[in-house]
Every structure is written in structure tokens, then in C-alpha cells.
């Protein structure tokens, strides 16, 4: 079965990589940090993803390179 078209986009692959890196960092935090800062990160990503989509991945490429 083929992957959906968006999953083949480079920006999607980079976003998935960033999400995984964030997860590995956040999973080590205590409950309070996860509940406060973790929720803020989720809210940020909800706003940030459409911006990335419009930017065509240039922003995400820089973010991944800086990690």
C-alpha cells in the first residue's frame, strides 16, 4: 500500500523528525513540566504547522539543521 502523498513531502518528513526529537526530550520531564510547557509546545505546533506548509519546508530545514 502506498503512503499518502503528503507523507512523501520533504517538509512532512522533517516535521516528523522534529516531533520525534521533541518527544524524546519531553518524555524525560516530570509531570508538571509536561503539563505546562508540553501543552504550550502543542499549541505552538498547531499554529506553526500551517506556516510551515506555506513556507514549503525552508523554515523546517533550518530548524532541523540547528538541532
Predicted model as a PDB file, atoms N, CA, C, CB and O in Angstrom, pLDDT in the B-factor column:
MODEL        1                                                                  
ATOM      1  N   UNK A   1       0.851  -1.185   0.000  1.00 53.00           N  
ATOM      2  CA  UNK A   1       0.000   0.000   0.000  1.00 53.00           C  
ATOM      3  C   UNK A   1       0.886   1.233   0.000  1.00 53.00           C  
ATOM      4  CB  UNK A   1      -0.963   0.006   1.224  1.00 53.00           C  
ATOM      5  O   UNK A   1       1.833   1.317   0.783  1.00 53.00           O  
ATOM      6  N   UNK A   2       0.593   2.181  -0.860  1.00 62.00           N  
ATOM      7  CA  UNK A   2       1.375   3.409  -0.954  1.00 62.00           C  
ATOM      8  C   UNK A   2       1.047   4.361   0.182  1.00 62.00           C  
ATOM      9  CB  UNK A   2       1.130   4.092  -2.290  1.00 62.00           C  
ATOM     10  O   UNK A   2      -0.068   4.380   0.704  1.00 62.00           O  
ATOM     11  N   UNK A   3       2.045   5.148   0.551  1.00 56.00           N  
ATOM     12  CA  UNK A   3       1.835   6.165   1.574  1.00 56.00           C  
ATOM     13  C   UNK A   3       1.049   7.319   0.961  1.00 56.00           C  
ATOM     14  CB  UNK A   3       3.192   6.662   2.161  1.00 56.00           C  
ATOM     15  O   UNK A   3       1.172   7.583  -0.235  1.00 56.00           O  
ATOM     16  N   UNK A   4       0.234   8.017   1.774  1.00 57.00           N  
ATOM     17  CA  UNK A   4      -0.462   9.200   1.242  1.00 57.00           C  
ATOM     18  C   UNK A   4       0.548  10.209   0.692  1.00 57.00           C  
ATOM     19  CB  UNK A   4      -1.338   9.863   2.343  1.00 57.00           C  
ATOM     20  O   UNK A   4       1.691  10.265   1.146  1.00 57.00           O  
ATOM     21  N   UNK A   5       0.123  10.991  -0.274  1.00 67.00           N  
ATOM     22  CA  UNK A   5       1.023  11.938  -0.937  1.00 67.00           C  
ATOM     23  C   UNK A   5       1.758  12.849   0.035  1.00 67.00           C  
ATOM     24  CB  UNK A   5       0.248  12.778  -1.910  1.00 67.00           C  
ATOM     25  O   UNK A   5       2.957  13.077  -0.126  1.00 67.00           O  
ATOM     26  N   UNK A   6       1.056  13.379   1.050  1.00 64.00           N  
ATOM     27  CA  UNK A   6       1.715  14.324   1.955  1.00 64.00           C  
ATOM     28  C   UNK A   6       2.845  13.667   2.732  1.00 64.00           C  
ATOM     29  CB  UNK A   6       0.703  14.919   2.924  1.00 64.00           C  
ATOM     30  O   UNK A   6       3.792  14.349   3.124  1.00 64.00           O  
ATOM     31  N   UNK A   7       2.774  12.377   2.963  1.00 73.00           N  
ATOM     32  CA  UNK A   7       3.833  11.701   3.704  1.00 73.00           C  
ATOM     33  C   UNK A   7       5.124  11.577   2.902  1.00 73.00           C  
ATOM     34  CB  UNK A   7       3.367  10.330   4.127  1.00 73.00           C  
ATOM     35  O   UNK A   7       6.177  11.264   3.457  1.00 73.00           O  
ATOM     36  N   UNK A   8       5.043  11.819   1.615  1.00 76.00           N  
ATOM     37  CA  UNK A   8       6.235  11.784   0.770  1.00 76.00           C  
ATOM     38  C   UNK A   8       6.904  13.148   0.644  1.00 76.00           C  
ATOM     39  CB  UNK A   8       5.878  11.269  -0.603  1.00 76.00           C  
ATOM     40  O   UNK A   8       8.000  13.253   0.094  1.00 76.00           O  
ATOM     41  N   UNK A   9       6.256  14.188   1.149  1.00 74.00           N  
ATOM     42  CA  UNK A   9       6.824  15.538   1.076  1.00 74.00           C  
ATOM     43  C   UNK A   9       7.988  15.666   2.058  1.00 74.00           C  
ATOM     44  CB  UNK A   9       5.739  16.610   1.378  1.00 74.00           C  
ATOM     45  O   UNK A   9       7.935  15.154   3.175  1.00 74.00           O  
ATOM     46  N   UNK A  10       9.027  16.350   1.625  1.00 77.00           N  
ATOM     47  CA  UNK A  10      10.196  16.553   2.478  1.00 77.00           C  
ATOM     48  C   UNK A  10       9.827  17.319   3.747  1.00 77.00           C  
ATOM     49  CB  UNK A  10      11.291  17.302   1.711  1.00 77.00           C  
ATOM     50  O   UNK A  10      10.335  17.007   4.824  1.00 77.00           O  
ATOM     51  N   UNK A  11       8.955  18.314   3.635  1.00 72.00           N  
ATOM     52  CA  UNK A  11       8.558  19.101   4.809  1.00 72.00           C  
ATOM     53  C   UNK A  11       7.850  18.210   5.829  1.00 72.00           C  
ATOM     54  CB  UNK A  11       7.639  20.278   4.394  1.00 72.00           C  
ATOM     55  O   UNK A  11       8.018  18.399   7.034  1.00 72.00           O  
ATOM     56  N   UNK A  12       7.069  17.252   5.363  1.00 74.00           N  
ATOM     57  CA  UNK A  12       6.402  16.332   6.282  1.00 74.00           C  
ATOM     58  C   UNK A  12       7.428  15.457   6.997  1.00 74.00           C  
ATOM     59  CB  UNK A  12       5.382  15.455   5.528  1.00 74.00           C  
ATOM     60  O   UNK A  12       7.341  15.258   8.208  1.00 74.00           O  
ATOM     61  N   UNK A  13       8.381  14.943   6.261  1.00 79.00           N  
ATOM     62  CA  UNK A  13       9.414  14.085   6.851  1.00 79.00           C  
ATOM     63  C   UNK A  13      10.231  14.854   7.890  1.00 79.00           C  
ATOM     64  CB  UNK A  13      10.343  13.527   5.752  1.00 79.00           C  
ATOM     65  O   UNK A  13      10.573  14.315   8.942  1.00 79.00           O  
ATOM     66  N   UNK A  14      10.540  16.119   7.586  1.00 79.00           N  
ATOM     67  CA  UNK A  14      11.293  16.939   8.537  1.00 79.00           C  
ATOM     68  C   UNK A  14      10.460  17.243   9.776  1.00 79.00           C  
ATOM     69  CB  UNK A  14      11.747  18.245   7.876  1.00 79.00           C  
ATOM     70  O   UNK A  14      10.979  17.228  10.892  1.00 79.00           O  
ATOM     71  N   UNK A  15       9.173  17.519   9.586  1.00 76.00           N  
ATOM     72  CA  UNK A  15       8.291  17.789  10.724  1.00 76.00           C  
ATOM     73  C   UNK A  15       8.180  16.558  11.616  1.00 76.00           C  
ATOM     74  CB  UNK A  15       6.895  18.223  10.238  1.00 76.00           C  
ATOM     75  O   UNK A  15       8.157  16.672  12.842  1.00 76.00           O  
ATOM     76  N   UNK A  16       8.110  15.389  11.001  1.00 80.00           N  
ATOM     77  CA  UNK A  16       8.043  14.150  11.767  1.00 80.00           C  
ATOM     78  C   UNK A  16       9.333  13.936  12.569  1.00 80.00           C  
ATOM     79  CB  UNK A  16       7.791  12.954  10.829  1.00 80.00           C  
ATOM     80  O   UNK A  16       9.293  13.491  13.716  1.00 80.00           O  
ATOM     81  N   UNK A  17      10.467  14.256  11.959  1.00 84.00           N  
ATOM     82  CA  UNK A  17      11.756  14.134  12.653  1.00 84.00           C  
ATOM     83  C   UNK A  17      11.816  15.088  13.845  1.00 84.00           C  
ATOM     84  CB  UNK A  17      12.926  14.420  11.682  1.00 84.00           C  
ATOM     85  O   UNK A  17      12.260  14.708  14.929  1.00 84.00           O  
ATOM     86  N   UNK A  18      11.366  16.330  13.641  1.00 81.00           N  
ATOM     87  CA  UNK A  18      11.347  17.308  14.726  1.00 81.00           C  
ATOM     88  C   UNK A  18      10.431  16.847  15.853  1.00 81.00           C  
ATOM     89  CB  UNK A  18      10.897  18.681  14.205  1.00 81.00           C  
ATOM     90  O   UNK A  18      10.787  16.949  17.026  1.00 81.00           O  
ATOM     91  N   UNK A  19       9.253  16.341  15.500  1.00 79.00           N  
ATOM     92  CA  UNK A  19       8.312  15.863  16.518  1.00 79.00           C  
ATOM     93  C   UNK A  19       8.922  14.732  17.337  1.00 79.00           C  
ATOM     94  CB  UNK A  19       7.006  15.392  15.862  1.00 79.00           C  
ATOM     95  O   UNK A  19       8.752  14.686  18.555  1.00 79.00           O  
ATOM     96  N   UNK A  20       9.621  13.831  16.683  1.00 82.00           N  
ATOM     97  CA  UNK A  20      10.268  12.727  17.398  1.00 82.00           C  
ATOM     98  C   UNK A  20      11.354  13.234  18.339  1.00 82.00           C  
ATOM     99  CB  UNK A  20      10.866  11.729  16.405  1.00 82.00           C  
ATOM    100  O   UNK A  20      11.482  12.739  19.459  1.00 82.00           O  
ATOM    101  N   UNK A  21      12.133  14.210  17.902  1.00 86.00           N  
ATOM    102  CA  UNK A  21      13.186  14.758  18.752  1.00 86.00           C  
ATOM    103  C   UNK A  21      12.592  15.467  19.961  1.00 86.00           C  
ATOM    104  CB  UNK A  21      14.069  15.722  17.957  1.00 86.00           C  
ATOM    105  O   UNK A  21      13.117  15.351  21.069  1.00 86.00           O  
ATOM    106  N   UNK A  22      11.506  16.197  19.758  1.00 82.00           N  
ATOM    107  CA  UNK A  22      10.827  16.866  20.870  1.00 82.00           C  
ATOM    108  C   UNK A  22      10.305  15.809  21.843  1.00 82.00           C  
ATOM    109  CB  UNK A  22       9.660  17.770  20.355  1.00 82.00           C  
ATOM    110  O   UNK A  22      10.428  15.966  23.058  1.00 82.00           O  
ATOM    111  N   UNK A  23       9.727  14.740  21.312  1.00 81.00           N  
ATOM    112  CA  UNK A  23       9.181  13.691  22.169  1.00 81.00           C  
ATOM    113  C   UNK A  23      10.258  13.092  23.061  1.00 81.00           C  
ATOM    114  CB  UNK A  23       8.534  12.598  21.325  1.00 81.00           C  
ATOM    115  O   UNK A  23      10.034  12.904  24.257  1.00 81.00           O  
ATOM    116  N   UNK A  24      11.419  12.789  22.500  1.00 86.00           N  
ATOM    117  CA  UNK A  24      12.488  12.171  23.297  1.00 86.00           C  
ATOM    118  C   UNK A  24      12.983  13.099  24.408  1.00 86.00           C  
ATOM    119  CB  UNK A  24      13.658  11.780  22.394  1.00 86.00           C  
ATOM    120  O   UNK A  24      13.435  12.630  25.453  1.00 86.00           O  
ATOM    121  N   UNK A  25      12.900  14.394  24.189  1.00 87.00           N  
ATOM    122  CA  UNK A  25      13.286  15.357  25.225  1.00 87.00           C  
ATOM    123  C   UNK A  25      12.202  15.444  26.295  1.00 87.00           C  
ATOM    124  CB  UNK A  25      13.545  16.752  24.607  1.00 87.00           C  
ATOM    125  O   UNK A  25      12.485  15.339  27.488  1.00 87.00           O  
ATOM    126  N   UNK A  26      10.960  15.636  25.856  1.00 84.00           N  
ATOM    127  CA  UNK A  26       9.849  15.886  26.772  1.00 84.00           C  
ATOM    128  C   UNK A  26       9.512  14.663  27.627  1.00 84.00           C  
ATOM    129  CB  UNK A  26       8.623  16.315  25.989  1.00 84.00           C  
ATOM    130  O   UNK A  26       9.108  14.819  28.779  1.00 84.00           O  
ATOM    131  N   UNK A  27       9.667  13.462  27.096  1.00 85.00           N  
ATOM    132  CA  UNK A  27       9.273  12.276  27.867  1.00 85.00           C  
ATOM    133  C   UNK A  27      10.085  12.109  29.147  1.00 85.00           C  
ATOM    134  CB  UNK A  27       9.419  11.034  27.012  1.00 85.00           C  
ATOM    135  O   UNK A  27       9.683  11.364  30.040  1.00 85.00           O  
ATOM    136  N   UNK A  28      11.224  12.794  29.244  1.00 90.00           N  
ATOM    137  CA  UNK A  28      12.050  12.718  30.447  1.00 90.00           C  
ATOM    138  C   UNK A  28      11.634  13.744  31.508  1.00 90.00           C  
ATOM    139  CB  UNK A  28      13.511  12.922  30.081  1.00 90.00           C  
ATOM    140  O   UNK A  28      12.101  13.674  32.645  1.00 90.00           O  
ATOM    141  N   UNK A  29      10.774  14.682  31.156  1.00 89.00           N  
ATOM    142  CA  UNK A  29      10.356  15.718  32.091  1.00 89.00           C  
ATOM    143  C   UNK A  29       9.412  15.146  33.152  1.00 89.00           C  
ATOM    144  CB  UNK A  29       9.678  16.872  31.339  1.00 89.00           C  
ATOM    145  O   UNK A  29       8.796  14.099  32.953  1.00 89.00           O  
ATOM    146  N   UNK A  30       9.308  15.865  34.299  1.00 91.00           N  
ATOM    147  CA  UNK A  30       8.341  15.465  35.309  1.00 91.00           C  
ATOM    148  C   UNK A  30       6.937  15.901  34.877  1.00 91.00           C  
ATOM    149  CB  UNK A  30       8.707  16.073  36.688  1.00 91.00           C  
ATOM    150  O   UNK A  30       6.768  16.625  33.895  1.00 91.00           O  
ATOM    151  N   UNK A  31       5.939  15.444  35.631  1.00 91.00           N  
ATOM    152  CA  UNK A  31       4.550  15.684  35.246  1.00 91.00           C  
ATOM    153  C   UNK A  31       4.235  17.169  35.079  1.00 91.00           C  
ATOM    154  CB  UNK A  31       3.622  15.082  36.275  1.00 91.00           C  
ATOM    155  O   UNK A  31       3.606  17.560  34.095  1.00 91.00           O  
ATOM    156  N   UNK A  32       4.664  17.996  36.027  1.00 91.00           N  
ATOM    157  CA  UNK A  32       4.349  19.425  35.975  1.00 91.00           C  
ATOM    158  C   UNK A  32       4.894  20.065  34.705  1.00 91.00           C  
ATOM    159  CB  UNK A  32       4.913  20.142  37.204  1.00 91.00           C  
ATOM    160  O   UNK A  32       4.185  20.815  34.034  1.00 91.00           O  
ATOM    161  N   UNK A  33       6.132  19.778  34.374  1.00 88.00           N  
ATOM    162  CA  UNK A  33       6.733  20.349  33.162  1.00 88.00           C  
ATOM    163  C   UNK A  33       6.000  19.883  31.908  1.00 88.00           C  
ATOM    164  CB  UNK A  33       8.218  19.969  33.071  1.00 88.00           C  
ATOM    165  O   UNK A  33       5.745  20.675  31.001  1.00 88.00           O  
ATOM    166  N   UNK A  34       5.666  18.607  31.861  1.00 85.00           N  
ATOM    167  CA  UNK A  34       4.923  18.087  30.703  1.00 85.00           C  
ATOM    168  C   UNK A  34       3.573  18.777  30.584  1.00 85.00           C  
ATOM    169  CB  UNK A  34       4.730  16.558  30.818  1.00 85.00           C  
ATOM    170  O   UNK A  34       3.141  19.145  29.492  1.00 85.00           O  
ATOM    171  N   UNK A  35       2.907  18.947  31.736  1.00 88.00           N  
ATOM    172  CA  UNK A  35       1.559  19.506  31.728  1.00 88.00           C  
ATOM    173  C   UNK A  35       1.543  20.981  31.362  1.00 88.00           C  
ATOM    174  CB  UNK A  35       0.913  19.314  33.075  1.00 88.00           C  
ATOM    175  O   UNK A  35       0.572  21.454  30.773  1.00 88.00           O  
ATOM    176  N   UNK A  36       2.580  21.707  31.692  1.00 89.00           N  
ATOM    177  CA  UNK A  36       2.587  23.150  31.410  1.00 89.00           C  
ATOM    178  C   UNK A  36       3.325  23.454  30.105  1.00 89.00           C  
ATOM    179  CB  UNK A  36       3.240  23.922  32.576  1.00 89.00           C  
ATOM    180  O   UNK A  36       2.720  23.914  29.137  1.00 89.00           O  
ATOM    181  N   UNK A  37       4.600  23.200  30.084  1.00 87.00           N  
ATOM    182  CA  UNK A  37       5.398  23.516  28.892  1.00 87.00           C  
ATOM    183  C   UNK A  37       5.013  22.618  27.727  1.00 87.00           C  
ATOM    184  CB  UNK A  37       6.897  23.372  29.191  1.00 87.00           C  
ATOM    185  O   UNK A  37       4.950  23.072  26.584  1.00 87.00           O  
ATOM    186  N   UNK A  38       4.759  21.357  28.008  1.00 81.00           N  
ATOM    187  CA  UNK A  38       4.368  20.427  26.945  1.00 81.00           C  
ATOM    188  C   UNK A  38       3.118  20.883  26.213  1.00 81.00           C  
ATOM    189  CB  UNK A  38       4.142  19.043  27.519  1.00 81.00           C  
ATOM    190  O   UNK A  38       3.058  20.825  24.985  1.00 81.00           O  
ATOM    191  N   UNK A  39       2.124  21.335  26.959  1.00 84.00           N  
ATOM    192  CA  UNK A  39       0.896  21.834  26.332  1.00 84.00           C  
ATOM    193  C   UNK A  39       1.155  23.091  25.513  1.00 84.00           C  
ATOM    194  CB  UNK A  39      -0.163  22.120  27.394  1.00 84.00           C  
ATOM    195  O   UNK A  39       0.528  23.293  24.473  1.00 84.00           O  
ATOM    196  N   UNK A  40       2.069  23.932  25.970  1.00 87.00           N  
ATOM    197  CA  UNK A  40       2.412  25.133  25.205  1.00 87.00           C  
ATOM    198  C   UNK A  40       3.083  24.759  23.884  1.00 87.00           C  
ATOM    199  CB  UNK A  40       3.335  26.052  26.029  1.00 87.00           C  
ATOM    200  O   UNK A  40       2.836  25.390  22.857  1.00 87.00           O  
ATOM    201  N   UNK A  41       3.931  23.730  23.917  1.00 82.00           N  
ATOM    202  CA  UNK A  41       4.588  23.274  22.684  1.00 82.00           C  
ATOM    203  C   UNK A  41       3.543  22.778  21.689  1.00 82.00           C  
ATOM    204  CB  UNK A  41       5.618  22.150  22.990  1.00 82.00           C  
ATOM    205  O   UNK A  41       3.630  23.066  20.495  1.00 82.00           O  
ATOM    206  N   UNK A  42       2.554  22.034  22.182  1.00 79.00           N  
ATOM    207  CA  UNK A  42       1.497  21.533  21.307  1.00 79.00           C  
ATOM    208  C   UNK A  42       0.735  22.696  20.689  1.00 79.00           C  
ATOM    209  CB  UNK A  42       0.534  20.610  22.083  1.00 79.00           C  
ATOM    210  O   UNK A  42       0.459  22.689  19.490  1.00 79.00           O  
ATOM    211  N   UNK A  43       0.393  23.695  21.495  1.00 83.00           N  
ATOM    212  CA  UNK A  43      -0.328  24.863  20.968  1.00 83.00           C  
ATOM    213  C   UNK A  43       0.511  25.595  19.922  1.00 83.00           C  
ATOM    214  CB  UNK A  43      -0.703  25.827  22.113  1.00 83.00           C  
ATOM    215  O   UNK A  43      -0.011  26.046  18.902  1.00 83.00           O  
ATOM    216  N   UNK A  44       1.804  25.709  20.181  1.00 82.00           N  
ATOM    217  CA  UNK A  44       2.703  26.350  19.224  1.00 82.00           C  
ATOM    218  C   UNK A  44       2.699  25.599  17.900  1.00 82.00           C  
ATOM    219  CB  UNK A  44       4.128  26.424  19.787  1.00 82.00           C  
ATOM    220  O   UNK A  44       2.626  26.210  16.834  1.00 82.00           O  
ATOM    221  N   UNK A  45       2.777  24.285  17.969  1.00 76.00           N  
ATOM    222  CA  UNK A  45       2.818  23.494  16.742  1.00 76.00           C  
ATOM    223  C   UNK A  45       1.514  23.585  15.960  1.00 76.00           C  
ATOM    224  CB  UNK A  45       3.121  22.044  17.067  1.00 76.00           C  
ATOM    225  O   UNK A  45       1.524  23.545  14.730  1.00 76.00           O  
ATOM    226  N   UNK A  46       0.387  23.706  16.667  1.00 77.00           N  
ATOM    227  CA  UNK A  46      -0.896  23.854  15.989  1.00 77.00           C  
ATOM    228  C   UNK A  46      -0.895  25.118  15.136  1.00 77.00           C  
ATOM    229  CB  UNK A  46      -2.052  23.892  17.010  1.00 77.00           C  
ATOM    230  O   UNK A  46      -1.461  25.129  14.043  1.00 77.00           O  
ATOM    231  N   UNK A  47      -0.270  26.171  15.624  1.00 79.00           N  
ATOM    232  CA  UNK A  47      -0.179  27.424  14.873  1.00 79.00           C  
ATOM    233  C   UNK A  47       0.934  27.351  13.828  1.00 79.00           C  
ATOM    234  CB  UNK A  47       0.065  28.607  15.829  1.00 79.00           C  
ATOM    235  O   UNK A  47       0.802  27.901  12.735  1.00 79.00           O  
ATOM    236  N   UNK A  48       2.012  26.683  14.163  1.00 74.00           N  
ATOM    237  CA  UNK A  48       3.220  26.673  13.351  1.00 74.00           C  
ATOM    238  C   UNK A  48       3.108  25.816  12.095  1.00 74.00           C  
ATOM    239  CB  UNK A  48       4.364  26.194  14.173  1.00 74.00           C  
ATOM    240  O   UNK A  48       3.694  26.152  11.065  1.00 74.00           O  
ATOM    241  N   UNK A  49       2.368  24.718  12.166  1.00 70.00           N  
ATOM    242  CA  UNK A  49       2.283  23.794  11.035  1.00 70.00           C  
ATOM    243  C   UNK A  49       1.735  24.461   9.775  1.00 70.00           C  
ATOM    244  CB  UNK A  49       1.413  22.610  11.401  1.00 70.00           C  
ATOM    245  O   UNK A  49       2.316  24.278   8.705  1.00 70.00           O  
ATOM    246  N   UNK A  50       0.644  25.227   9.851  1.00 71.00           N  
ATOM    247  CA  UNK A  50       0.180  25.885   8.621  1.00 71.00           C  
ATOM    248  C   UNK A  50       1.203  26.871   8.052  1.00 71.00           C  
ATOM    249  CB  UNK A  50      -1.124  26.612   8.889  1.00 71.00           C  
ATOM    250  O   UNK A  50       1.285  27.042   6.836  1.00 71.00           O  
ATOM    251  N   UNK A  51       1.975  27.513   8.915  1.00 72.00           N  
ATOM    252  CA  UNK A  51       3.020  28.421   8.455  1.00 72.00           C  
ATOM    253  C   UNK A  51       4.081  27.627   7.692  1.00 72.00           C  
ATOM    254  CB  UNK A  51       3.657  29.186   9.653  1.00 72.00           C  
ATOM    255  O   UNK A  51       4.547  28.057   6.637  1.00 72.00           O  
ATOM    256  N   UNK A  52       4.455  26.476   8.226  1.00 68.00           N  
ATOM    257  CA  UNK A  52       5.426  25.616   7.552  1.00 68.00           C  
ATOM    258  C   UNK A  52       4.910  25.176   6.190  1.00 68.00           C  
ATOM    259  CB  UNK A  52       5.746  24.391   8.414  1.00 68.00           C  
ATOM    260  O   UNK A  52       5.653  25.154   5.209  1.00 68.00           O  
ATOM    261  N   UNK A  53       3.644  24.830   6.142  1.00 67.00           N  
ATOM    262  CA  UNK A  53       3.055  24.375   4.898  1.00 67.00           C  
ATOM    263  C   UNK A  53       3.184  25.452   3.823  1.00 67.00           C  
ATOM    264  CB  UNK A  53       1.585  23.997   5.107  1.00 67.00           C  
ATOM    265  O   UNK A  53       3.503  25.150   2.673  1.00 67.00           O  
ATOM    266  N   UNK A  54       2.937  26.706   4.198  1.00 69.00           N  
ATOM    267  CA  UNK A  54       3.042  27.804   3.246  1.00 69.00           C  
ATOM    268  C   UNK A  54       4.489  28.099   2.867  1.00 69.00           C  
ATOM    269  CB  UNK A  54       2.399  29.046   3.819  1.00 69.00           C  
ATOM    270  O   UNK A  54       4.768  28.520   1.744  1.00 69.00           O  
ATOM    271  N   UNK A  55       5.408  27.877   3.806  1.00 67.00           N  
ATOM    272  CA  UNK A  55       6.818  28.188   3.565  1.00 67.00           C  
ATOM    273  C   UNK A  55       7.508  27.120   2.719  1.00 67.00           C  
ATOM    274  CB  UNK A  55       7.549  28.344   4.887  1.00 67.00           C  
ATOM    275  O   UNK A  55       8.632  27.324   2.261  1.00 67.00           O  
ATOM    276  N   UNK A  56       6.853  26.003   2.513  1.00 62.00           N  
ATOM    277  CA  UNK A  56       7.414  24.971   1.661  1.00 62.00           C  
ATOM    278  C   UNK A  56       8.589  24.223   2.263  1.00 62.00           C  
ATOM    279  CB  UNK A  56       7.830  25.569   0.388  1.00 62.00           C  
ATOM    280  O   UNK A  56       9.337  23.573   1.532  1.00 62.00           O  
ATOM    281  N   UNK A  57       8.771  24.295   3.546  1.00 57.00           N  
ATOM    282  CA  UNK A  57       9.790  23.493   4.191  1.00 57.00           C  
ATOM    283  C   UNK A  57      11.099  24.207   4.462  1.00 57.00           C  
ATOM    284  CB  UNK A  57      10.057  22.320   3.374  1.00 57.00           C  
ATOM    285  O   UNK A  57      11.943  23.662   5.172  1.00 57.00           O  
ATOM    286  N   UNK A  58      11.306  25.402   3.930  1.00 63.00           N  
ATOM    287  CA  UNK A  58      12.574  26.105   4.150  1.00 63.00           C  
ATOM    288  C   UNK A  58      12.832  26.366   5.633  1.00 63.00           C  
ATOM    289  CB  UNK A  58      12.580  27.427   3.386  1.00 63.00           C  
ATOM    290  O   UNK A  58      13.959  26.215   6.107  1.00 63.00           O  
ATOM    291  N   UNK A  59      11.801  26.752   6.355  1.00 61.00           N  
ATOM    292  CA  UNK A  59      11.940  27.028   7.778  1.00 61.00           C  
ATOM    293  C   UNK A  59      12.286  25.744   8.532  1.00 61.00           C  
ATOM    294  CB  UNK A  59      10.645  27.652   8.338  1.00 61.00           C  
ATOM    295  O   UNK A  59      13.183  25.730   9.375  1.00 61.00           O  
ATOM    296  N   UNK A  60      11.561  24.660   8.217  1.00 59.00           N  
ATOM    297  CA  UNK A  60      11.793  23.402   8.912  1.00 59.00           C  
ATOM    298  C   UNK A  60      13.199  22.873   8.664  1.00 59.00           C  
ATOM    299  CB  UNK A  60      10.770  22.371   8.482  1.00 59.00           C  
ATOM    300  O   UNK A  60      13.819  22.321   9.573  1.00 59.00           O  
ATOM    301  N   UNK A  61      13.702  23.032   7.468  1.00 64.00           N  
ATOM    302  CA  UNK A  61      15.060  22.585   7.155  1.00 64.00           C  
ATOM    303  C   UNK A  61      16.056  23.285   8.069  1.00 64.00           C  
ATOM    304  CB  UNK A  61      15.405  22.856   5.670  1.00 64.00           C  
ATOM    305  O   UNK A  61      16.979  22.646   8.574  1.00 64.00           O  
ATOM    306  N   UNK A  62      15.888  24.588   8.292  1.00 66.00           N  
ATOM    307  CA  UNK A  62      16.793  25.333   9.160  1.00 66.00           C  
ATOM    308  C   UNK A  62      16.647  24.868  10.609  1.00 66.00           C  
ATOM    309  CB  UNK A  62      16.522  26.846   9.052  1.00 66.00           C  
ATOM    310  O   UNK A  62      17.649  24.711  11.306  1.00 66.00           O  
ATOM    311  N   UNK A  63      15.435  24.648  11.064  1.00 63.00           N  
ATOM    312  CA  UNK A  63      15.216  24.211  12.438  1.00 63.00           C  
ATOM    313  C   UNK A  63      15.895  22.867  12.683  1.00 63.00           C  
ATOM    314  CB  UNK A  63      13.712  24.115  12.742  1.00 63.00           C  
ATOM    315  O   UNK A  63      16.591  22.699  13.684  1.00 63.00           O  
ATOM    316  N   UNK A  64      15.702  21.928  11.797  1.00 61.00           N  
ATOM    317  CA  UNK A  64      16.315  20.601  11.941  1.00 61.00           C  
ATOM    318  C   UNK A  64      17.831  20.710  11.940  1.00 61.00           C  
ATOM    319  CB  UNK A  64      15.853  19.660  10.812  1.00 61.00           C  
ATOM    320  O   UNK A  64      18.502  20.029  12.716  1.00 61.00           O  
ATOM    321  N   UNK A  65      18.370  21.548  11.088  1.00 66.00           N  
ATOM    322  CA  UNK A  65      19.820  21.716  11.000  1.00 66.00           C  
ATOM    323  C   UNK A  65      20.389  22.284  12.297  1.00 66.00           C  
ATOM    324  CB  UNK A  65      20.178  22.630   9.825  1.00 66.00           C  
ATOM    325  O   UNK A  65      21.525  21.978  12.661  1.00 66.00           O  
ATOM    326  N   UNK A  66      19.603  23.113  13.000  1.00 65.00           N  
ATOM    327  CA  UNK A  66      20.064  23.740  14.231  1.00 65.00           C  
ATOM    328  C   UNK A  66      19.972  22.830  15.452  1.00 65.00           C  
ATOM    329  CB  UNK A  66      19.277  24.981  14.480  1.00 65.00           C  
ATOM    330  O   UNK A  66      20.548  23.140  16.495  1.00 65.00           O  
ATOM    331  N   UNK A  67      19.254  21.708  15.337  1.00 58.00           N  
ATOM    332  CA  UNK A  67      19.090  20.812  16.492  1.00 58.00           C  
ATOM    333  C   UNK A  67      20.349  20.012  16.770  1.00 58.00           C  
ATOM    334  CB  UNK A  67      17.922  19.861  16.265  1.00 58.00           C  
ATOM    335  O   UNK A  67      20.380  19.213  17.706  1.00 58.00           O  
TER     336      UNK A  67                                                      
ENDMDL                                                                          
END                                                                             
